């Protein structure tokens, strides 16, 4: 492995999902000026718009897409251009 190519500033960082206020800690090199206190310890804070706790794929709240309905809408919309 080459020396000197890996970041030296790995540390625990708090990631906060702003949509549901879920906070989780993980190691990161992300730069941030904000901090957050978790269990009496202050960590650098990175704010997220969406995370595993709010993403529809992981929460099971999928939107069902009616593909047959979408095809019919497409055909009806562009039927006027048909010669």
C-alpha positions as CSV (number, residue, x, y, z in Angstrom):
1,X,0.0,0.0,0.0
2,X,1.3,3.5,-0.9
3,X,2.2,5.7,2.0
4,X,0.8,9.2,2.3
5,X,-2.2,8.8,0.1
6,X,-4.8,8.2,2.8
7,X,-6.5,10.9,4.9
8,X,-5.2,11.3,8.4
9,X,-8.3,13.1,9.9
10,X,-10.6,10.1,10.4
11,X,-12.8,10.8,13.5
12,X,-16.2,10.1,14.8
13,X,-18.8,12.4,13.2
14,X,-22.5,12.8,14.1
15,X,-24.8,12.7,11.0
16,X,-28.3,14.1,11.6
17,X,-31.2,13.5,9.3
18,X,-33.1,16.8,9.3
19,X,-36.4,15.2,8.1
20,X,-36.8,13.1,11.3
21,X,-34.0,14.2,13.6
22,X,-32.3,10.8,13.7
23,X,-28.7,11.0,14.7
24,X,-26.0,8.4,14.1
25,X,-22.3,8.3,14.6
26,X,-19.7,7.0,12.2
27,X,-16.1,7.6,11.3
28,X,-15.6,10.2,8.5
29,X,-13.3,12.9,7.2
30,X,-16.1,15.3,6.3
31,X,-15.3,18.9,7.1
32,X,-17.9,20.8,9.2
33,X,-17.9,23.8,11.5
34,X,-21.0,22.7,13.5
35,X,-21.0,20.4,16.5
36,X,-23.6,18.3,18.3
37,X,-23.5,16.8,21.8
38,X,-24.4,13.2,21.9
39,X,-24.4,11.4,25.3
40,X,-22.3,14.1,26.8
41,X,-19.6,14.1,24.1
42,X,-19.3,16.8,21.5
43,X,-18.9,15.6,17.8
44,X,-18.6,17.4,14.5
45,X,-22.1,17.6,12.9
46,X,-23.0,16.9,9.3
47,X,-26.7,17.6,8.4
48,X,-28.4,15.3,5.9
49,X,-31.7,15.8,4.0
50,X,-32.3,12.0,3.8
51,X,-30.8,8.9,5.4
52,X,-31.5,5.3,5.9
53,X,-34.1,6.2,8.5
54,X,-36.2,8.3,6.2
55,X,-35.5,7.0,2.7
56,X,-38.6,5.3,1.2
57,X,-36.6,2.2,0.1
58,X,-35.4,1.5,3.6
59,X,-38.6,2.4,5.5
60,X,-40.9,0.4,3.2
61,X,-43.0,3.3,2.3
62,X,-42.7,2.9,-1.5
63,X,-44.8,4.8,-3.9
64,X,-46.5,2.2,-6.2
65,X,-46.2,3.2,-9.8
66,X,-49.0,2.2,-12.1
67,X,-47.0,1.4,-15.2
68,X,-50.1,0.5,-17.3
69,X,-51.7,3.8,-16.4
70,X,-48.5,5.7,-17.3
71,X,-48.4,4.1,-20.8
72,X,-52.0,4.9,-21.5
73,X,-51.4,8.5,-20.4
74,X,-48.4,8.7,-22.7
75,X,-50.4,7.3,-25.7
76,X,-53.3,9.6,-25.1
77,X,-51.0,12.7,-24.8
78,X,-49.2,12.0,-28.0
79,X,-52.1,10.5,-30.0
80,X,-52.7,14.0,-31.5
81,X,-49.3,13.9,-33.2
82,X,-50.0,10.6,-34.9
83,X,-50.6,10.8,-38.7
